[in-house]
Amino acid sequence: MRVLYFHQHFTTPDGSGGTRSYELARALIGRGHAVTMVCGQSDRAQLNLPYDERRRWSRGTIDGIDVISLPLTYSNRDGLGRRSWLFTRFAWRSIRLAMREDYDVLFATSTPLTAALPGIAARWRWHRKPFVFEVRDLWPELPRALGLRNPILLGSMSLLEWMAYRHADACIGLAPGIVDGIRRRSPSGRRIEMVPNGCDLELFHPGKRAPLELPGIAPGDFVAGFIGAHGVANGLDAVLDAAAEIKRRGRSDIKLAMIGDGKCKDALEARAHQESLHNCLFFDPVKKSAVAKITAGLDCGLMILANVPAFYYGTSPNKFFDYISSGIPVVCNYPGWLAEIIGRTRCGMAVPPENPGAMADTLIWLADHPAERMEMGGMARQLAEREFSREALAARWIPVLEQAAGRVTPRGA
């Protein structure tokens, strides 16, 4: 089976973003299939592919994946206007590729929602190429919840979402709320599968635990870490609110490390400086292999989002799975399906949203109870191995593509 795979924000372990698409593409190759990955460029991917002047793209093979990288550079700091322009340009060039390339099934993953356009176009062709659509965020529900009020944009998103679900042969959702949202707008009988983000059990491992070598952290400090985008949706002022409360209580041994980038990072750093929150430390993004070492050295992982109900059952953050793979407790500041998993498995602690006192209480308790903290970390690793290994999730994901393409896994694979 030949898969034409569209992911605008594709990264590998040499980059600093999530590697879900890389891992799933590698799983397809391991089952005897061929993958062409179409992506853009970013300040995080570090693909380093040779540029083709005639075709105006970079192309090469990365770990068996044929990668086409279009020269459309995206950054977490981009505003709405530039993002919209980049998404539209990427979709237009992707449609042209979908019309020309030879493949058995087209797979597209959001975000952005415009990732669905080449799949819709492929279904309009006279030979109707199969199309599988993966939904990472619900649109327009999420932008609306985050404050977008432009009726034209919201209406366009709603129409595109409806068209994507109608044209796709099958859909993948990353969280329970996403699956429910797809089901509400899809034709009856459409295959819809939940395949959340997963755990790279070899890259992220408790065995990599070592003292953190980060400026501002002293031996004996308790370190809670947030690793990911610093955007509006992340609501990272909640971390600074907790830092202020911890400082007020005189606990200088508790540090909050924030690793990543995004449009809100400068404002967060400015606030921390203004309020003399020396217990809040900011670091640049690092490649995935370095993230694994840092994560294993944390005392707990912070899973922070803005208090938006659409997030409760509608997100599947990479960081949660990296934390539990590394065998560290997870502190979550919003309710929903992941908070329920934390409560069920005792792999961390969930606190009420917008409650810096509760967050401070939790971090202080974890700092003062190392034995219980280690027990939670053990539960986290067990959860990762039992329910969220990349291999198990790939085994649920690949058959969806095979069924859409009318293919089966090659014998002996």
Rosetta blueprint (number, residue, H / E / L):
1 M L
2 R E
3 V E
4 L E
5 Y E
6 F E
7 H L
8 Q L
9 H L
10 F L
11 T L
12 T L
13 P L
14 D L
15 G L
16 S L
17 G L
18 G L
19 T L
20 R H
21 S H
22 Y H
23 E H
24 L H
25 A H
26 R H
27 A H
28 L H
29 I H
30 G H
31 R L
32 G L
33 H L
34 A E
35 V E
36 T E
37 M E
38 V E
39 C E
40 G E
41 Q E
42 S E
43 D L
44 R L
45 A L
46 Q L
47 L L
48 N L
49 L L
50 P L
51 Y E
52 D E
53 E L
54 R L
55 R L
56 R L
57 W E
58 S E
59 R E
60 G E
61 T E
62 I E
63 D L
64 G L
65 I E
66 D E
67 V E
68 I E
69 S E
70 L E
71 P E
72 L E
73 T E
74 Y E
75 S L
76 N L
77 R L
78 D L
79 G L
80 L H
81 G H
82 R H
83 R H
84 S H
85 W H
86 L H
87 F H
88 T H
89 R H
90 F H
91 A H
92 W H
93 R H
94 S H
95 I H
96 R H
97 L H
98 A H
99 M H
100 R H
101 E L
102 D L
103 Y L
104 D L
105 V E
106 L E
107 F E
108 A E
109 T E
110 S L
111 T L
112 P L
113 L H
114 T H
115 A H
116 A H
117 L H
118 P H
119 G H
120 I H
121 A H
122 A H
123 R H
124 W H
125 R L
126 W L
127 H L
128 R L
129 K L
130 P L
131 F E
132 V E
133 F E
134 E E
135 V E
136 R L
137 D L
138 L L
139 W L
140 P L
141 E H
142 L H
143 P H
144 R H
145 A H
146 L L
147 G L
148 L L
149 R L
150 N L
151 P H
152 I H
153 L H
154 L H
155 G H
156 S H
157 M H
158 S H
159 L H
160 L H
161 E H
162 W H
163 M H
164 A H
165 Y H
166 R H
167 H H
168 A L
169 D L
170 A E
171 C E
172 I E
173 G E
174 L L
175 A L
176 P H
177 G H
178 I H
179 V H
180 D H
181 G H
182 I H
183 R H
184 R H
185 R H
186 S L
187 P L
188 S L
189 G L
190 R L
191 R E
192 I E
193 E E
194 M E
195 V L
196 P L
197 N L
198 G L
199 C E
200 D L
201 L L
202 E L
203 L L
204 F L
205 H L
206 P H
207 G H
208 K H
209 R L
210 A L
211 P L
212 L L
213 E L
214 L L
215 P L
216 G L
217 I L
218 A L
219 P L
220 G L
221 D L
222 F E
223 V E
224 A E
225 G E
226 F E
227 I E
228 G L
229 A L
230 H L
231 G L
232 V H
233 A H
234 N H
235 G L
236 L L
237 D H
238 A H
239 V H
240 L H
241 D H
242 A H
243 A H
244 A H
245 E H
246 I H
247 K H
248 R H
249 R L
250 G L
251 R L
252 S L
253 D L
254 I E
255 K E
256 L E
257 A E
258 M E
259 I E
260 G L
261 D L
262 G L
263 K L
264 C L
265 K H
266 D H
267 A H
268 L H
269 E H
270 A H
271 R H
272 A H
273 H H
274 Q H
275 E L
276 S L
277 L L
278 H L
279 N L
280 C E
281 L E
282 F E
283 F E
284 D L
285 P L
286 V L
287 K L
288 K H
289 S H
290 A H
291 V H
292 A H
293 K H
294 I H
295 T H
296 A H
297 G H
298 L L
299 D L
300 C E
301 G E
302 L E
303 M E
304 I L
305 L L
306 A L
307 N L
308 V L
309 P H
310 A H
311 F H
312 Y H
313 Y L
314 G L
315 T L
316 S L
317 P L
318 N H
319 K H
320 F H
321 F H
322 D H
323 Y H
324 I H
325 S H
326 S L
327 G L
328 I L
329 P L
330 V E
331 V E
332 C E
333 N L
334 Y L
335 P L
336 G L
337 W H
338 L H
339 A H
340 E H
341 I H
342 I H
343 G H
344 R H
345 T H
346 R L
347 C L
348 G E
349 M E
350 A E
351 V L
352 P L
353 P L
354 E L
355 N L
356 P H
357 G H
358 A H
359 M H
360 A H
361 D H
362 T H
363 L H
364 I H
365 W H
366 L H
367 A H
368 D H
369 H L
370 P H
371 A H
372 E H
373 R H
374 M H
375 E H
376 M H
377 G H
378 G H
379 M H
380 A H
381 R H
382 Q H
383 L H
384 A H
385 E H
386 R H
387 E H
388 F L
389 S E
390 R H
391 E H
392 A H
393 L H
394 A H
395 A H
396 R H
397 W H
398 I H
399 P H
400 V H
401 L H
402 E H
403 Q H
404 A H
405 A H
406 G L
407 R L
408 V L
409 T L
410 P L
411 R L
412 G L
413 A L
